[in-house]
Amino acid sequence: MIRNRPACLLCLHGIGALSAPIFSPPTLSRCVASASLRRRPSRFTLSSRVSERPVEGKRRPEPTHGMNRTEANIPQPLWRNRRSSSGGYGQVEGRFSKNEKLDPKHMRMAQSLGVISRAQRGEVRSEVDKWFSFDDFNLLPSIKEGIINGALKGLDTVEPSPVQKLAIPVLTGQTTRRKHTINDKNPYESFLIAAETGSGKTLSYVVPILDCLKRSEEASRKNGRAEAEVERAPTPKAPVKELFDLEIPTMEPKEDKENHGKPQAIILVPTSELVTQVASVVKSISHIAKFRTTMISRSFTATVIRNRLFSGPLDVLVSTPYLLSSLAEDSPKVLSKCTHLVADEADSLFDREFVQLTTSIIERAHALKKLILCSATIPKSLDTRLRKFYPSMQRLVSPKIHTVPRRVVLSVVDVDQNPYRGNKLLACADTLSQVAKEPSEEGFIKKVIVFVNRRESTTELVSFLRDKGFDAANLNRDTDDRRNTAVVEYFTGPKVCADPTAHALEKMKVLVTTDIASRGVDTKTVKNVLLYDVPYSTIDFIHRLGRVGRMGKRGKAVLFVDNDTNKAWVKEIRKSMFLGGPLL
């Protein structure tokens, strides 16, 4: 019975109650009234508990719970800092306060570099202060002459840099920091030279290697003379010749080709542009000290490479890992007499792209006595690998490692603000025009380098700048090797005089490039750098800013940011540069 009870009309119709004789009119009116007064939810109104998460009940652990797991699944903290905080337990350790927002990307960028304690930096400063000039080092006179009249020719003051004061005495054996342990796994001495960009790291390992090779050459020459004197016997008197006796011709000894194509020292660099630069430094000394140095890269043909390697005895070879590894596979004797191996830009040669090639070359050098790694930064990945595979490596680290000189001024341009309103191309062109109008470098052509993250951006930016009247060129992996070499030589060469009647834009050369020109390229005459794209990490930031402010000179850098940029990280970098501290 549904009498005296409110009900839904649709329900009553479905069960056929409306046609029943017992359904009286008062009951029908009562059902209609109750249905109209019932509150219906609106489809446009959401419940107040929509944003609340459903409470999941904790599952009761079973006796075999967790036995089949292969990972711990422990959540990692957002920020780990080895330095202890001075605050209480409620404060996050590190440089961030409790109420400050922590950006995971910011943390990842800040932790990409290894940490060097303040005590280690102070210890290195005390060692550097012991040396004042190249005469204090135990070097041969021919090597000193090659440094002064060759590598450092034209400078007003010829003094060793801090990294040279630190590395040359140790590599030449004049001072020993600690006893080096040699085992079966690494039967050679290993060293790591790390210093800021533009500090003269190339000479810090080239000078000790050439000095060691020259001393071994003189020692072998003395031993050869002594053996020749011992074996020399008194020559008997020549018999009296008859009238028709013929003179027997003496056969000249054949040239010893045993040392052809077997260098004693090998320098590995990641790019062909660095091959030319490092080889020029070595040749500036070898011309005076009488060494034979050659360079090979992908810029040369197979015939030229073969003639340079096997045409005569070879002392120093500068090459890239790809080319040298392929040569070692074809002729393993190339590495048979290598006693000194240098991995310049070690942070690149020991990354994922080059690590297998670099380690294979090191393993094939069975006569190796010294392994020298050189880098401007020590990433955590490199630090971990060296501690694992070279635990007894001596680290010659400059006190200013991971720092940008305070003489480099960094400016930030927000392209999303007026007057650019998001037009980054226009912002770059306007900044270059302001640099061209500055009164600095009067009488010479201004050289400006613009860094981008993608090689496709170089072509786009160069075409835009040329339309605006700038003399711009691009440099990346896709351009011609000969053209790349010519561009690098122009920007690493001496200053070029400008026409006094020329327009301001005609007195400036712009190079748009990727990170191919950010590592090791010695751009002493460049005073302005533009970071068109924000670097991916602190390591790239240091290398790009290192193209200016080299060897004590001043420089300017401009960084373009937008709303997608991590501005907290940029603010931290500027603060560290202003204080002169490491970019950690």
C-alpha positions in Angstrom: 0.0 0.0 0.0 1.3 3.4 -0.9 -1.5 5.3 0.8 -0.5 8.2 3.1 3.1 8.0 1.6 4.7 10.4 -0.8 6.1 8.8 -3.9 7.6 9.7 -7.3 5.2 9.9 -10.2 7.6 8.1 -12.5 7.9 5.3 -10.1 4.2 5.0 -9.6 3.7 5.0 -13.4 6.3 2.4 -13.8 4.7 0.0 -11.4 1.2 0.8 -12.7 0.0 2.2 -9.4 -1.6 5.3 -11.1 -4.2 3.1 -12.8 -5.0 1.1 -9.7 -8.5 1.6 -8.3 -7.1 2.0 -4.8 -5.2 5.1 -5.8 -7.4 7.9 -4.6 -7.2 11.5 -5.7 -6.1 12.8 -2.3 -3.2 10.4 -2.4 -2.3 11.6 -6.0 -2.3 15.3 -5.0 -0.1 14.5 -2.0 2.4 12.7 -4.2 2.6 15.6 -6.6 3.1 18.1 -3.8 5.9 16.1 -2.2 7.6 15.7 -5.6 7.5 19.4 -6.3 8.8 20.4 -2.9 11.7 17.9 -3.0 15.1 19.7 -3.6 16.8 18.8 -6.8 20.6 19.3 -7.3 21.7 21.7 -10.0 23.9 20.3 -12.7 26.0 23.6 -12.6 26.7 23.4 -8.8 29.7 21.4 -7.6 29.9 19.8 -4.2 32.2 21.4 -1.6 34.1 18.1 -1.3 35.2 17.9 -4.9 38.7 19.1 -4.3 39.2 16.7 -1.3 41.2 13.6 -1.9 39.6 10.3 -1.0 41.1 8.9 2.1 42.7 5.6 1.3 42.7 3.1 4.1 46.1 1.7 5.0 46.5 -1.8 3.8 47.3 -4.2 6.6 50.7 -5.8 5.9 50.6 -9.4 5.1 53.2 -11.9 6.3 54.9 -12.0 2.9 54.5 -8.2 2.2 57.5 -6.7 0.4 59.4 -9.9 -0.2 59.3 -9.6 -4.0 60.3 -5.9 -4.2 63.5 -5.0 -6.1 63.5 -1.3 -5.2 63.1 0.4 -1.9 60.8 3.2 -3.3 62.1 5.6 -0.6 61.2 9.2 -1.5 64.3 11.4 -2.0 64.4 14.8 -0.4 64.2 17.8 -2.7 67.5 19.3 -1.4 70.6 17.8 -0.1 73.4 20.0 1.0 76.6 18.8 2.6 77.1 22.1 4.4 75.4 22.3 7.8 72.9 25.0 8.5 73.3 27.4 11.3 69.6 27.5 11.9 67.4 25.2 14.0 65.6 22.0 13.1 62.7 23.9 11.5 65.0 25.5 8.9 65.9 23.8 5.6 69.6 23.1 5.4 71.4 25.1 2.8 70.9 28.6 1.5 67.1 28.7 1.4 64.9 29.8 4.2 61.9 27.8 5.5 59.2 29.9 3.8 61.0 30.1 0.4 59.7 28.1 -2.5 62.1 25.3 -3.5 62.4 24.7 -7.3 63.5 21.2 -8.1 65.0 22.4 -11.4 66.9 25.1 -9.5 68.3 22.4 -7.1 69.4 20.1 -10.0 71.3 22.9 -11.7 72.9 24.0 -8.4 74.1 20.5 -7.6 75.7 19.8 -11.0 79.2 20.9 -9.8 81.4 19.2 -7.2 81.9 20.9 -3.9 85.4 22.1 -2.9 85.8 23.1 0.7 87.1 26.4 1.9 90.0 24.7 3.6 91.2 23.1 0.4 91.1 26.5 -1.4 93.2 28.1 1.4 95.8 25.3 1.3 96.2 25.8 -2.5 96.7 29.6 -2.1 99.6 29.0 0.3 101.3 26.7 -2.3 100.8 29.2 -5.1 102.4 32.0 -3.2 105.8 30.2 -3.2 106.6 30.8 -6.8 107.1 34.1 -8.6 108.5 33.6 -12.1 109.4 30.8 -14.6 113.1 31.0 -13.4 112.0 29.5 -10.1 111.0 26.3 -11.9 113.5 23.5 -12.7 113.2 23.7 -16.4 115.7 23.4 -19.2 117.0 26.7 -20.8 115.5 25.8 -24.2 112.1 25.3 -22.6 112.3 28.7 -20.8 113.3 30.4 -24.0 110.4 28.8 -25.8 108.0 30.1 -23.2 109.3 33.7 -23.2 110.0 34.0 -27.0 107.3 31.7 -28.3 104.2 31.0 -26.3 104.1 34.3 -24.3 105.7 36.5 -26.9 104.4 40.0 -27.0 103.2 40.2 -23.4 104.4 43.1 -21.2 104.9 40.9 -18.1 105.8 37.2 -18.4 104.8 35.6 -15.2 103.2 32.2 -14.5 99.5 32.1 -13.7 98.3 30.5 -10.4 97.4 27.2 -12.1 100.9 27.1 -13.7 102.5 27.8 -10.3 100.5 24.9 -8.9 100.9 22.3 -11.7 104.4 22.8 -13.2 106.4 22.0 -10.0 104.4 18.9 -9.3 104.5 17.5 -12.9 108.2 18.1 -13.2 108.9 16.5 -9.8 110.3 19.6 -8.2 107.7 19.3 -5.4 105.6 16.4 -4.3 102.3 17.0 -2.5 101.8 13.3 -1.5 103.2 9.9 -2.4 101.6 8.5 -5.5 100.6 4.8 -5.2 101.0 2.7 -8.4 99.2 -0.6 -8.6 98.5 -3.2 -11.3 95.2 -1.6 -12.3 96.8 1.8 -12.9 100.5 1.4 -13.5 101.1 5.1 -14.1 100.8 8.4 -12.3 97.5 10.3 -12.8 96.9 14.0 -12.3 93.9 16.4 -12.5 94.4 20.0 -13.3 91.3 22.1 -12.7 91.2 25.9 -12.9 88.9 28.7 -14.0 88.6 29.5 -17.7 91.3 31.7 -19.3 93.9 30.9 -16.6 96.6 29.3 -18.8 95.9 25.6 -18.3 97.4 24.6 -21.6 100.9 25.7 -20.7 100.5 24.1 -17.3 100.7 20.7 -18.8 102.6 21.4 -22.1 105.7 22.8 -20.4 106.3 19.8 -18.0 105.7 17.3 -20.9 108.1 19.0 -23.3 110.7 19.4 -20.5 110.5 15.7 -19.7 110.8 14.7 -23.4 113.8 16.9 -23.9 115.5 15.5 -20.8 114.9 11.9 -22.0 116.2 12.8 -25.5 119.4 14.3 -24.0 119.9 11.3 -21.8 119.5 8.8 -24.7 121.9 10.9 -26.8 124.5 10.8 -24.0 124.1 7.0 -23.6 124.4 6.6 -27.4 127.6 8.6 -27.5 129.1 6.5 -24.7 128.2 3.3 -26.4 129.7 4.5 -29.6 133.0 5.4 -28.0 133.2 2.0 -26.3 132.5 0.1 -29.5 134.8 2.3 -31.6 138.0 0.4 -32.5 141.3 1.9 -33.9 141.0 2.1 -37.7 143.7 0.2 -39.5 145.9 2.0 -42.0 144.6 1.9 -45.5 146.6 -0.3 -47.9 148.5 1.3 -50.7 146.4 1.4 -53.8 147.6 0.0 -57.0 147.2 1.9 -60.2 144.0 0.2 -61.4 142.4 -0.6 -57.9 138.8 0.6 -57.6 137.6 2.5 -54.6 134.8 0.6 -52.7 131.9 3.0 -52.0 130.7 3.3 -48.4 127.0 2.5 -47.8 125.2 5.2 -45.7 123.1 3.7 -42.9 119.4 3.6 -43.7 117.0 5.9 -41.8 115.6 4.3 -38.7 111.8 4.1 -39.3 111.1 2.4 -36.0 109.9 5.7 -34.4 107.7 6.8 -37.3 104.1 7.3 -36.4 104.8 6.6 -32.7 104.4 9.8 -30.7 105.7 10.0 -27.1 103.0 12.5 -26.0 99.4 12.6 -27.1 96.9 15.4 -26.3 93.2 14.7 -26.8 90.7 17.4 -27.3 87.0 17.1 -28.0 86.7 19.3 -31.2 88.7 19.9 -34.3 88.7 23.7 -33.5 90.6 23.0 -30.3 93.1 20.8 -32.1 94.3 23.8 -34.1 94.5 26.0 -31.0 96.4 23.6 -28.8 98.8 22.6 -31.5 99.7 26.2 -32.1 100.6 26.6 -28.5 102.8 23.5 -28.6 104.5 24.5 -31.8 105.3 27.9 -30.5 107.6 26.2 -28.0 108.7 23.3 -30.1 110.1 25.5 -32.8 112.6 26.9 -30.3 113.1 23.7 -28.3 113.4 21.5 -31.5 110.4 19.2 -31.2 108.3 17.7 -34.0 104.6 18.4 -33.3 101.7 17.5 -35.6 97.9 17.7 -35.5 95.3 15.6 -37.1 91.5 16.1 -37.3 88.6 15.6 -39.6 89.5 18.8 -41.4 92.4 17.0 -43.2 92.2 14.3 -45.8 93.4 10.7 -45.3 96.5 11.3 -47.4 97.5 14.4 -45.3 97.0 12.5 -42.0 99.1 9.6 -43.3 101.9 11.8 -44.4 101.9 13.8 -41.1 102.0 10.6 -39.0 104.4 8.3 -40.8 106.8 10.7 -42.7 109.3 10.9 -39.8 109.8 10.6 -36.1 107.1 12.2 -34.0 107.2 13.7 -30.5 103.8 15.3 -29.8 100.5 14.5 -31.4 97.3 16.5 -31.0 94.1 14.8 -32.0 90.4 14.0 -31.3 89.3 10.8 -29.7 87.3 9.6 -32.7 90.2 9.9 -35.1 92.9 8.5 -32.8 90.7 5.5 -31.8 90.1 4.6 -35.4 93.9 4.9 -36.1 94.7 2.7 -33.1 92.4 0.0 -34.3 94.1 -0.1 -37.8 97.6 0.2 -36.5 98.0 -0.5 -32.7 101.6 0.5 -32.8 100.6 4.2 -32.8 100.2 4.1 -29.0 103.1 1.8 -28.3 105.6 4.5 -27.2 103.2 7.0 -25.7 104.5 7.9 -22.2 102.4 11.0 -21.6 98.6 11.3 -22.3 96.6 14.4 -21.8 92.8 14.6 -21.8 92.1 18.3 -22.2 88.5 19.4 -21.4 88.1 16.2 -19.3 84.5 17.0 -18.4 83.6 16.5 -22.0 86.0 13.6 -22.8 84.6 11.6 -19.9 80.9 12.2 -20.5 78.6 9.7 -22.3 79.7 10.7 -25.8 83.5 10.3 -25.4 84.0 8.1 -22.3 84.3 4.8 -24.1 86.7 6.2 -26.7 88.9 7.9 -24.1 89.1 4.9 -21.8 90.0 2.6 -24.7 92.8 4.9 -25.8 94.2 4.9 -22.2 94.0 1.1 -22.0 95.9 0.7 -25.2 98.8 2.9 -24.1 100.9 0.2 -22.4 104.0 2.4 -22.0 102.1 5.2 -20.3 103.8 6.9 -17.4 101.7 9.9 -16.7 98.0 10.5 -17.3 96.9 14.2 -17.1 93.3 15.4 -17.1 92.6 19.1 -17.5 89.2 20.8 -17.1 87.7 24.1 -16.1 84.9 22.5 -14.2 84.5 19.3 -12.1 81.0 18.0 -12.5 79.7 15.5 -10.0 79.6 12.8 -12.6 83.3 13.3 -13.4 84.2 13.5 -9.7 82.4 10.2 -9.0 84.1 8.4 -12.0 87.6 9.6 -11.0 87.2 8.5 -7.4 86.1 5.1 -8.6 88.7 4.4 -11.3 91.6 6.6 -10.2 91.5 6.7 -6.4 95.1 7.8 -6.1 94.9 10.7 -8.6 96.6 13.9 -7.5 94.3 16.8 -7.8 95.8 20.2 -8.7 92.8 22.5 -8.2 93.0 26.2 -8.4 91.5 28.2 -5.5 89.2 30.0 -8.0 87.7 27.0 -9.5 84.0 27.2 -10.5 84.1 31.0 -10.3 83.5 33.7 -12.9 85.9 36.6 -12.5 84.4 39.7 -10.9 85.8 41.8 -13.8 83.0 40.2 -15.9 79.8 42.2 -15.6 76.5 40.3 -16.2 73.4 42.2 -17.3 69.9 40.7 -17.6 67.3 41.7 -20.3 63.7 40.6 -19.8 62.3 40.2 -23.3 58.7 39.9 -22.1 58.8 43.5 -20.8 58.6 46.7 -22.8 59.7 47.6 -25.4 60.3 44.0 -26.8 57.1 42.3 -25.6 58.4 38.8 -26.2 60.4 39.4 -29.4 63.8 38.0 -28.5 65.2 38.5 -32.0 64.5 42.2 -31.7 66.0 42.4 -28.2 69.2 40.7 -29.4 69.5 43.2 -32.4 68.9 46.2 -30.1 71.5 45.0 -27.6 74.1 44.5 -30.4 73.4 48.0 -31.7 74.0 49.4 -28.2 77.3 47.5 -28.0 78.3 48.9 -31.4 77.7 52.5 -30.2 79.8 52.1 -27.1 83.1 54.1 -27.1 85.2 51.1 -26.1 87.7 49.5 -28.4 88.1 52.6 -30.6 90.1 52.0 -33.8 89.5 48.2 -33.8 86.7 45.9 -34.9 84.5 44.7 -32.0 84.1 41.0 -31.7 80.9 39.8 -30.2 79.9 36.1 -29.5 76.2 35.1 -29.2 75.5 31.7 -27.7 72.3 29.7 -28.4 71.2 26.2 -27.3 70.2 24.7 -30.6 72.1 24.7 -33.9 68.9 25.5 -35.8 68.7 28.8 -33.9 72.1 29.9 -35.3 70.8 30.1 -38.9 67.6 31.9 -37.9 69.4 34.5 -35.8 72.1 35.1 -38.4 69.6 35.7 -41.2 67.7 38.2 -39.0 70.8 40.1 -38.0 72.0 40.3 -41.6 68.7 41.8 -42.5 69.2 44.4 -39.8 72.7 45.3 -41.3 75.0 43.3 -39.0 78.0 41.4 -40.2 77.1 38.0 -38.6 78.4 34.4 -39.1 77.3 31.1 -37.6 79.3 28.3 -36.2 78.0 24.8 -35.5 78.4 21.2 -36.4 76.6 21.5 -39.7 78.8 24.2 -41.2 81.9 23.5 -43.3 85.1 22.5 -41.4 87.3 24.9 -43.3 84.9 27.8 -42.8 84.7 26.9 -39.1 88.5 26.9 -38.8 88.7 30.4 -40.5 86.0 31.8 -38.2 87.7 30.5 -35.1 91.1 31.8 -36.2 89.6 35.3 -36.7 87.9 35.4 -33.3 91.0 33.9 -31.5 93.5 36.0 -33.4 94.8 39.5 -32.7 92.8 42.7 -32.9 91.9 44.0 -36.4 92.1 47.7 -37.2 88.8 49.3 -38.3 88.1 52.0 -40.9 87.6 55.2 -39.0 85.0 56.4 -41.6 82.9 53.2 -41.4 79.5 53.0 -39.8 79.2 51.7 -36.2 77.6 48.4 -37.3 80.4 47.9 -39.9 83.0 48.0 -37.1 81.6 44.9 -35.4 81.7 41.2 -36.2 79.1 38.9 -34.6 79.5 35.2 -34.2 76.4 33.1 -33.4 77.4 29.7 -32.2 76.4 26.8 -29.9 78.5 25.3 -27.1 81.0 24.1 -29.7 82.9 27.4 -29.2 82.3 27.6 -25.4 85.0 25.2 -24.3 88.7 25.9 -24.6 88.5 28.5 -27.3 91.0 31.2 -26.4 89.1 34.4 -27.3 91.4 37.0 -25.7 90.2 39.9 -27.9 86.5 39.3 -27.3 85.0 41.6 -24.7 81.2 41.1 -25.2 79.2 37.9 -25.0 75.4 37.6 -25.4 73.6 34.6 -24.0 70.6 34.4 -26.3 69.3 31.2 -24.6 69.7 30.5 -20.9 72.2 27.7 -20.4 71.0 24.3 -19.3 73.3 24.0 -16.3 75.9 25.9 -14.3 78.6 24.2 -16.2 77.5 25.7 -19.5 77.1 29.0 -17.8 80.7 29.0 -16.6 82.1 28.0 -20.0 80.1 30.6 -21.9 81.0 33.4 -19.6 84.6 32.2 -19.7 85.0 33.5 -23.3 85.4 37.0 -21.8 87.5 38.3 -19.0 90.5 36.1 -19.9 94.0 36.6 -18.6 93.0 39.5 -16.4 91.0 41.5 -19.0 87.5 43.0 -18.5 84.4 41.8 -20.2 80.6 42.2 -20.4 77.9 39.6 -20.7 74.1 40.0 -21.4 71.6 37.3 -20.6 68.1 37.2 -22.2 65.3 35.9 -20.0 61.5 35.5 -20.3 58.6 34.2 -18.2 59.7 30.6 -18.8 63.2 31.2 -17.3 64.1 30.1 -13.8 64.8 33.6 -12.6 65.6 32.4 -9.0 68.6 30.5 -10.5 69.7 33.5 -12.5 69.4 35.7 -9.4 71.6 33.2 -7.5 74.2 33.3 -10.2 74.4 37.0 -10.3 74.8 37.1 -6.5 77.6 34.6 -6.6 79.4 36.5 -9.3 79.1 39.8 -7.4 80.5 38.2 -4.2 83.3 36.4 -6.2 82.3 33.0 -5.0 81.8 29.6 -6.8 78.6 29.1 -8.8 77.2 26.3 -6.7 
